[in-house]
Every structure is written in C-alpha cells, then in structure tokens.
C-alpha cells in the first residue's frame, strides 16, 4: 500500500523540470543584447496599485498547487499541462534572447509592507524578460487545463479562474509587464496547450521507446501511397 502511494506521488517530481527549464531566465535578464519598448497609451493609463502585489507573489503557490491537484486527480491533464509549461518557457526564453524588452517601473514611495514587497520583487527581477509574460503564460495554462479537466465543477473552475485572473491583472497593476506582454502570453499559451493536447501522446511515447517503429510506419505509409 505504501509502495503504491509512493509510486503514485513520483510524477510530482517532474515539476522540477519547471525551475530547470527556467534556468536561462536569469542569464537573459539584462540589456546586453539591446532592448525594445512595447509601452502603449493603454499602459500609461493603467494605475499603479500596490495591493496587487499579493496575488502576484501567490503565483508560485497557485501554479505548483494546481499542478499537484491535477497530478493527483488526472495524470493525463497533468502531463500535458507540464509539457505545455516547459515548451512555453523554451519559446519565451528564445524571445528574450532575440527580442529583449524593457518595462519602465514607477518610483516607489513609502515604507509600508506592500511597498517593501514590490521593492523586493523589483530588486530580484530586472525590468527585462517581459515579452511574453511567464506569470501570465503559466496562469493562462492553468485555465486551459481546468477547462479540459473531465471532472471540472463550479468550485475548482472558480478557484482556478479567480486566482489566474488576479495574477494576470497583477502583472499590469504593479508594472511588471505591459499589455502586449499579457496578450502575447495568452496567445502563446493557447497555441501550445491546444497543440500538446491534441497530439496522440500514446503514439508519441511508443515511437520514443522504439524508433524502429517510426521507420516501419513510414515504410507502410509509402507502400499504401504507391497503390
């Protein structure tokens, strides 16, 4: 019984792939390759709201908590969402390398707790690596995942949507991202998740285990086309 429980929890360790995939983030978070500005009139009209730092920092608990939920409830959703996350991080890092952007930050005034939390975030995350927003990307993937979850209900949908939307809004209200960072992350997340979800994972897994199977399938396909 205990061995079965341990075996069931082993897939949780696959979440370590997220911090591993995100290693290039700190290496790219600079202006060494030049920077671009994506600030629009909309961004200049967005107010700076300190309170939104709370949902912003809750992102870590939200993402890993939601993934844990899927891992325990539906391994299919879990694996596909995790794959989508890692692919999204890879593409995002490619964007940061070739198209680095800069997000202007407001001057922080005050010594209250919320201001100190924002100052901590600013000091530990340079104003680059913004297009697309990883906070938005992963949050939106949680929305996509819960929508595909067969056992979704009013409660789990509400929890995921509520937290994801608050986090997405927080990227704007604490001036960590601009609107184009948000939109690009949503488009990227939607495309990646749909692609991963509709791929025949069982067939792909079989091909990875037996590369010769791919050659046989190609040979049969050519034979069928010749008739």
C-alpha positions in Angstrom: 0.0 0.0 0.0 2.8 2.4 1.0 4.8 1.5 -2.2 1.7 2.1 -4.3 1.3 5.5 -2.7 4.9 6.5 -3.2 4.7 5.3 -6.8 1.6 7.5 -7.3 3.4 10.6 -6.0 6.6 10.1 -8.1 5.2 12.1 -11.0 5.2 15.1 -8.7 8.9 15.3 -9.0 8.5 16.1 -12.7 7.6 19.6 -11.6 11.3 20.1 -11.0 11.5 20.4 -14.8 10.0 23.9 -14.4 12.8 25.5 -12.4 15.3 23.6 -14.6 13.7 24.9 -17.8 13.7 28.4 -16.3 17.5 28.5 -15.6 18.2 30.6 -18.7 15.8 33.3 -17.3 18.4 34.9 -15.0 21.1 34.6 -17.7 19.0 36.5 -20.2 17.5 39.1 -17.8 19.7 42.0 -18.9 20.0 44.6 -21.7 23.2 43.2 -23.2 21.6 42.4 -26.5 19.7 45.7 -26.8 16.2 46.4 -25.7 12.8 47.4 -27.3 9.9 49.2 -25.8 6.3 47.9 -26.1 4.7 50.6 -24.0 1.4 51.8 -25.4 -1.1 54.5 -24.4 -3.1 51.9 -22.7 -0.1 51.0 -20.4 0.4 54.6 -19.5 -3.2 54.8 -18.4 -3.0 51.7 -16.2 -2.9 52.8 -12.5 -0.2 51.5 -10.1 -2.0 49.5 -7.4 0.2 48.2 -4.6 -2.4 45.7 -3.3 -2.0 43.6 -6.4 1.5 42.5 -5.2 -0.3 39.9 -3.1 -1.8 37.9 -6.0 1.4 38.5 -7.9 3.5 36.7 -5.3 0.9 34.0 -4.8 1.7 32.8 -8.4 4.2 30.3 -7.2 1.8 28.6 -4.8 -1.0 28.8 -7.4 0.9 27.1 -10.2 2.5 24.3 -8.2 -0.7 23.8 -6.1 -2.8 23.5 -9.2 -0.3 21.1 -10.9 -0.3 19.0 -7.7 -4.1 18.8 -7.9 -4.0 17.7 -11.5 -1.3 15.1 -10.7 -3.4 13.5 -8.0 -6.7 13.7 -10.0 -5.8 13.3 -13.6 -2.4 12.3 -14.8 -3.3 13.0 -18.5 -4.1 16.6 -17.8 -1.0 16.9 -15.5 1.5 15.6 -18.1 0.1 17.7 -20.9 0.0 20.8 -18.9 3.5 20.3 -17.6 4.8 19.7 -21.2 3.0 22.9 -22.3 4.7 24.8 -19.5 8.2 23.7 -20.4 7.6 24.3 -24.1 6.2 27.8 -23.3 9.3 28.5 -21.2 11.6 27.4 -24.0 9.8 29.7 -26.5 9.8 32.6 -24.1 13.5 32.4 -23.5 14.0 32.4 -27.3 12.0 35.6 -27.4 14.0 37.2 -24.6 17.3 36.3 -26.4 16.3 37.7 -29.8 13.8 40.4 -28.8 14.6 41.7 -25.3 12.1 44.3 -24.0 12.2 46.8 -21.1 9.3 47.7 -18.7 9.6 51.1 -17.1 8.9 51.0 -13.3 7.4 53.7 -11.1 9.3 55.3 -8.2 8.4 53.5 -5.0 7.3 55.8 -2.2 6.6 54.7 1.4 7.8 52.1 3.8 4.6 50.0 4.2 4.5 46.3 3.8 3.1 46.3 0.2 5.8 48.8 -1.0 8.5 46.7 0.6 7.2 43.6 -1.1 7.2 45.3 -4.5 10.7 46.7 -3.8 11.8 43.1 -3.1 10.4 41.9 -6.4 11.9 44.8 -8.3 15.3 44.2 -6.8 15.3 40.5 -7.6 13.8 40.7 -11.1 15.3 43.1 -13.6 12.8 45.0 -15.8 13.6 42.8 -18.8 12.4 39.3 -20.0 8.9 40.6 -20.3 7.6 39.6 -23.8 5.8 37.3 -23.2 5.0 37.3 -19.5 5.8 34.0 -17.9 3.4 34.8 -15.0 0.6 35.3 -17.5 1.6 32.3 -19.6 1.6 29.8 -16.8 -1.6 31.2 -15.2 -3.4 31.0 -18.5 -2.3 27.4 -19.0 -4.0 26.6 -15.7 -7.2 28.0 -17.1 -6.8 25.9 -20.3 -6.1 22.8 -18.1 -9.1 23.2 -15.9 -11.3 23.6 -18.9 -10.1 20.2 -20.2 -10.4 18.5 -16.9 -13.2 15.9 -17.2 -14.2 16.3 -13.5 -14.3 20.1 -13.5 -17.0 21.7 -11.4 -18.2 25.1 -10.2 -15.7 25.1 -7.3 -12.5 24.1 -9.0 -13.2 26.3 -12.1 -14.0 29.3 -9.8 -10.8 28.8 -7.8 -8.5 28.5 -10.9 -10.2 31.3 -12.8 -10.3 33.7 -9.8 -6.6 33.2 -8.9 -5.4 33.2 -12.5 -7.2 36.4 -13.5 -6.0 38.2 -10.4 -2.4 37.2 -11.1 -2.7 38.3 -14.8 -4.1 41.7 -13.7 -1.4 42.0 -11.1 1.3 41.9 -13.8 -0.2 45.2 -15.1 -1.1 46.9 -11.8 2.4 46.5 -10.2 4.0 47.5 -13.5 5.9 44.3 -14.1 4.6 43.9 -17.6 2.8 45.9 -20.4 -0.4 44.9 -22.2 1.4 43.3 -25.2 3.3 41.0 -22.8 0.0 39.8 -21.4 -1.6 39.3 -24.8 1.4 37.5 -26.3 1.5 35.1 -23.3 -2.2 34.3 -23.7 -1.9 33.6 -27.5 1.3 31.5 -26.9 -0.3 29.6 -24.1 -3.4 28.8 -26.1 -1.5 27.6 -29.1 0.9 25.4 -27.2 -1.7 23.8 -25.0 -4.0 23.0 -27.9 -1.1 21.6 -29.9 0.0 19.4 -26.9 -3.5 18.4 -26.0 -4.4 17.1 -29.5 -1.1 15.2 -30.0 -1.5 11.4 -29.7 0.7 11.0 -26.6 0.4 7.2 -26.6 1.7 7.0 -30.2 4.4 9.5 -29.4 5.5 7.6 -26.4 5.7 4.4 -28.4 7.8 6.0 -31.1 10.2 7.3 -28.5 10.6 3.9 -26.9 11.0 2.2 -30.3 12.5 4.4 -33.0 12.3 1.4 -35.5 8.5 1.6 -35.2 8.7 5.0 -36.9 10.6 3.6 -39.8 8.1 0.7 -40.2 5.2 3.2 -40.1 6.9 5.3 -42.8 7.6 2.3 -44.9 3.9 1.1 -44.7 2.7 4.6 -45.5 4.9 4.7 -48.6 3.6 1.3 -49.6 0.0 2.4 -49.2 0.6 5.6 -51.3 2.1 3.6 -54.1 -1.2 1.8 -54.8 
